[in-house]
Amino acid sequence: MARKRTQNYRELRADFDEEEETGKDEEEGDEDEDEDDEEEEGEEPEAEGGEEAGGDDEDDEEAPPKKKPKAKPKAKPKRTRVAKVTRMRVVWGVFNNSHQKVAEYPYPQRADADAHAAKLMADKKSTHFVQPVKEPIEEKEEKKEEKKEKKIKS
């Protein structure tokens, strides 16, 4: 397999520029001829050109400089409230087949929860199971409320 030779882009660019320059010279000559033809056909292009040239000079002198509208100050990002993170605790729940909580045991007492589920299955002949349940911890809030009440009473 033969490798392609790397092209020199500077040389290609120079060639392209030369072709553009020669092409522009030819096009300019053609445009001059076209403008002369248009001027002969009607006076409208001259009238329009005359009005534009004269009108621009007068407008620049008479028109007061336009004031730029003040840039609005960047709005500060609105402060979003972060949801209060509540601490959760895990307890063992004993559930029946309808997914109703029958009993609840603290996390270290898993054996007691399993025993309770087995006892219910033997007595009622229906399915019971043990599943971990997360509950929010509210003990500290209760203690805080009690402290506030004590301060108020004192």
ROBAMI-760194 format. One record per residue: residue in one letter; x, y, z of N, C-alpha, C in turn. Coordinates in steps of 0.001 Angstrom, whole numbers, padded with zeros to 6 digits, always signed. Layout:
N
AXYZXYZXYZ;...
END
This chain:
154
M+000838-001181+000000+000000+000000+000000+000884+001247+000000;A+000582+002148-000870+001361+003368-000973+000787+004425-000036;R+001677+005167+000593+001230+006236+001482+000961+007479+000664;K-000063+008194+001085-000337+009463+000411+000680+010484+000881;R+001061+011321-000028+002042+012330+000306+001344+013497+001006;T+001955+014041+002018+001384+015163+002751+001388+016393+001859;Q+000263+017094+001848+000147+018275+001008+000647+019497+001764;N+001252+020415+001027+001719+021655+001622+000578+022657+001510;Y-000056+022924+002630-001241+023780+002614-000894+025240+002357;R+000296+025662+002696+000683+027046+002416+000750+027297+000913;E+001313+026340+000184+001380+026501-001272-000013+026494-001875;L-000868+025595-001396-002229+025548-001910-002975+026843-001626;R-002747+027420-000453-003405+028661-000080-002923+029800-000976;A-001642+029850-001243-001085+030893-002106-001674+030782-003512;D-001777+029568-004034-002369+029377-005353-003814+029849-005359;F-004542+029535-004298-005946+029924-004212-006082+031445-004172;D-005222+032098-003398-005270+033555-003306-004980+034202-004659;E-004017+033664-005379-003700+034203-006707-004897+034083-007637;E-005563+032949-007614-006724+032754-008472-007844+033705-008088;E-008002+033949-006781-009039+034861-006317-008767+036270-006814;E-007521+036710-006709-007163+038066-007140-007431+038259-008625;T-007051+037309-009429-007283+037444-010871-008773+037379-011168;G-009494+036583-010413-010941+036484-010609-011644+037769-010217;K-011174+038463-009182-011788+039710-008735-011602+040792-009780;D-010425+040853-010372-010160+041867-011379-011123+041705-012546;E-011346+040503-012975-012252+040248-014087-013689+040589-013703;E-014094+040250-012490-015464+040504-012038-015717+041998-011894;E-014739+042763-011400-014918+044200-011232-015172+044873-012572;G-014496+044457-013564-014700+045028-014892-016105+044731-015383;D-016608+043537-015131-017955+043174-015540-018988+043984-014765;E-018749+044231-013485-019710+044981-012672-019811+046424-013148;D-018696+047020-013518-018712+048401-013987-019585+048513-015222;E-019485+047564-016123-020292+047579-017335-021764+047434-016984;D-022085+046560-015993-023473+046343-015598-024057+047607-014977;E-023286+048342-014195-023778+049565-013566-024074+050613-014612;D-023236+050721-015617-023466+051698-016670-024765+051384-017392;D-025046+050105-017625-026274+049707-018298-027488+050079-017455;E-027410+049887-016153-028544+050197-015278-028815+051698-015252;E-027769+052497-015227-027946+053944-015181-028621+054441-016447;E-028305+053865-017569-028899+054275-018823-030359+053894-018890;E-030726+052744-018313-032101+052266-018399-033060+053160-017624;G-032718+053592-016440-033645+054407-015664-032899+055261-014670;E-033624+056235-014145-033004+057159-013215-033241+056740-011761;E-033990+055717-011546-034314+055298-010187-033075+054947-009366;P-032106+054215-009924-030934+053915-009098-030197+055177-008666;E-030137+056201-009547-029442+057434-009188-030201+058167-008094;A-031538+058214-008230-032354+058936-007264-032222+058280-005886;E-032251+056986-005868-032131+056289-004596-030756+056529-003987;G-029744+056437-004833-028390+056626-004336-028184+058047-003842;G-028747+059025-004546-028607+060422-004152-029292+060689-002824;E-030456+060130-002640-031187+060349-001394-030445+059716-000227;E-029927+058546-000435-029254+057841+000648-027995+058592+001071;A-027232+059050+000076-025965+059706+000406-026235+061021+001130;G-027185+061835+000639-027484+063118+001258-028192+062934+002589;G-029073+061958+002676-029856+061739+003893-029007+061260+005045;D-027978+060472+004757-027149+059928+005823-026369+061023+006530;D-025842+061984+005757-025027+063035+006363-025875+063906+007286;E-027076+064264+006839-027942+065119+007642-028416+064391+008893;D-028737+063113+008769-029224+062344+009913-028143+062237+010985;D-026888+062099+010552-025812+061954+011525-025653+063228+012351;E-025792+064396+011690-025596+065663+012394-026785+065988+013292;E-028004+065742+012826-029202+066128+013564-029543+065147+014683;A-029339+063873+014444-029757+062865+015416-028819+062879+016616;P-029400+062970+017813-028559+062903+019006-028028+061479+019161;P-026894+061336+019779-026357+059972+019948-027319+059141+020793;K-027546+057934+020332-028481+057053+021039-027816+056536+022303;K-028576+056580+023388-028062+056069+024650-028303+054572+024706;K-027296+053898+025154-027442+052453+025297-028238+052173+026560;P-029189+051261+026479-029931+050940+027701-028989+050305+028716;K-029195+050671+029972-028326+050130+031014-028508+048632+031109;A-027414+047978+031258-027475+046528+031390-028062+046205+032754;K-028987+045297+032751-029614+044904+034006-028577+044199+034871;P-028565+044496+036140-027611+043785+036997-027976+042314+037053;K-026942+041534+037108-027188+040095+037114-027958+039726+038368;A-029009+038996+038169-029831+038574+039294-029071+037549+040117;K-029095+037755+041414-028435+036781+042276-029244+035497+042251;P-028575+034391+042260-029332+033137+042239-030180+033030+043505;K-031402+032625+043297-032297+032499+044430-031808+031377+045328;R-031938+031621+046575-031454+030654+047545-032477+029548+047695;T-032057+028369+047392-032971+027238+047503-032827+026632+048881;R-033926+026297+049426-033892+025694+050746-033616+024211+050616;V-032695+023779+051405-032347+022372+051408-033303+021661+052352;A-033824+020565+051894-034739+019805+052725-034004+019352+053977;K-034680+019483+055096-034077+019107+056353-033898+017589+056368;V-032690+017177+056662-032389+015753+056676-032798+015200+058036;T-033712+014270+058012-034140+013648+059260-033402+012343+059420;R-032967+012102+060618-032268+010857+060895-033284+009730+060960;M-032873+008602+060432-033766+007446+060402-033176+006332+061262;R-034058+005536+061816-033616+004346+062548-034283+003136+061923;V-033642+001992+062050-034166+000757+061467-034719-000107+062586;V-035936-000596+062359-036562-001538+063288-037042-002727+062473;W-037289-003834+063157-037797-005027+062475-039309-005032+062616;G-039988-005149+061478-041442-005214+061495-041905-006609+061121;V-042911-007088+061856-043516-008385+061534-044786-008061+060754;F-044884-008594+059520-046001-008278+058636-046784-009538+058309;N-048099-009352+058042-048913-010479+057583-048945-010468+056060;N-049745-011355+055477-049784-011497+054021-050342-010246+053338;S-051128-009470+054048-051706-008245+053488-050764-007056+053632;H-049582-007332+054062-048534-006329+054264-048933-005302+055327;Q-049627-005775+056333-049975-004940+057483-049009-005252+058614;K-048527-004186+059261-047566-004383+060339-048289-004929+061569;V-047872-006111+062019-048487-006751+063180-047714-006393+064447;A-046382-006369+064349-045547-006065+065510-044275-005377+065051;E-043611-004732+066023-042395-003999+065721-041374-004269+066824;Y-040115-004543+066414-039048-004849+067368-037848-003968+067066;P-037080-003548+068083-035851-002787+067831-034870-003614+067002;Y-033943-002949+066366-033034-003604+065434-032227-004747+066067;P-031708-004614+067270-030909-005719+067813-031730-006968+068159;Q-033047-006869+068146-033892-008001+068553-034493-008735+067352;R-033679-009052+066397-034152-009750+065190-034645-011157+065548;A-033990-011832+066420-034385-013201+066797-035791-013205+067385;D-036116-012207+068215-037459-012108+068795-038499-011887+067694;A-038169-011053+066711-039097-010785+065614-039339-012060+064798;D-038279-012811+064511-038430-014072+063776-039269-015075+064560;A-039042-015132+065856-039819-016053+066692-041299-015673+066699;H-041576-014367+066778-042968-013901+066761-043634-014250+065433;A-042933-014074+064318-043477-014410+063003-043751-015906+062907;A-042852-016747+063423-043038-018203+063386-044239-018604+064236;K-044393-017979+065398-045523-018278+066288-046850-017925+065617;L-046911-016751+064952-048137-016337+064269-048460-017272+063104;M-047432-017744+062392-047662-018660+061271-048214-019990+061786;A-047748-020438+062936-048224-021716+063492-049647-021561+064031;D-049947-020488+064711-051263-020283+065320-052346-020000+064273;K-052083-019049+063391-053120-018590+062464-053055-019292+061111;K-052035-020071+060873-051854-020789+059608-051904-019846+058398;S-051309-018692+058569-051177-017748+057456-049736-017248+057435;T-049359-016705+056319-047972-016291+056136-047694-014991+056893;H-046597-014976+057644-046083-013778+058301-044585-013703+058017;F-044060-012514+057897-042639-012362+057595-042076-011151+058330;V-040748-011137+058412-040026-010051+059089-039314-009217+058021;Q-039426-007899+058174-038820-007002+057193-038293-005759+057919;P-037149-005240+057503-036650-004014+058148-037489-002799+057725;V-037725-001907+058675-038514-000710+058420-037718+000493+058911;K-037669+001554+058102-036976+002780+058506-038001+003770+059033;E-037717+004307+060222-038602+005286+060844-037787+006519+061205;P-038392+007691+061122-037654+008896+061520-037458+008931+063036;I-036322+009440+063449-036039+009568+064875-036591+010911+065335;E-037493+010887+066296-038105+012117+066785-037860+012318+068273;E-037047+011511+068885-036804+011595+070315-036152+012918+070694;K-035197+013380+069912-034494+014615+070229-035437+015806+070173;E-036354+015805+069214-037308+016893+069112-038187+016950+070357;E-038594+015786+070846-039416+015741+072049-038639+016290+073243;K-037364+015936+073334-036526+016423+074427-036366+017937+074341;K-036204+018457+073122-036061+019900+072954-037331+020613+073397;E-038468+020047+073036-039738+020651+073429-039885+020649+074945;E-039478+019563+075589-039558+019482+077042-038665+020533+077695;K-037467+020742+077131-036561+021742+077678-037161+023131+077534;K-037794+023406+076404-038418+024722+076190-039540+024932+077209;E-040329+023892+077447-041429+024016+078403-040888+024283+079809;K-039787+023636+080165-039191+023850+081483-038693+025278+081611;K-038090+025808+080574-037583+027181+080607-038733+028164+080752;I-039834+027879+080073-040982+028774+080138-041564+028761+081560;K-041647+027618+082183-042207+027486+083525-041302+028157+084569;S-040017+028156+084330-039086+028705+085330-039126+030192+085408;
END
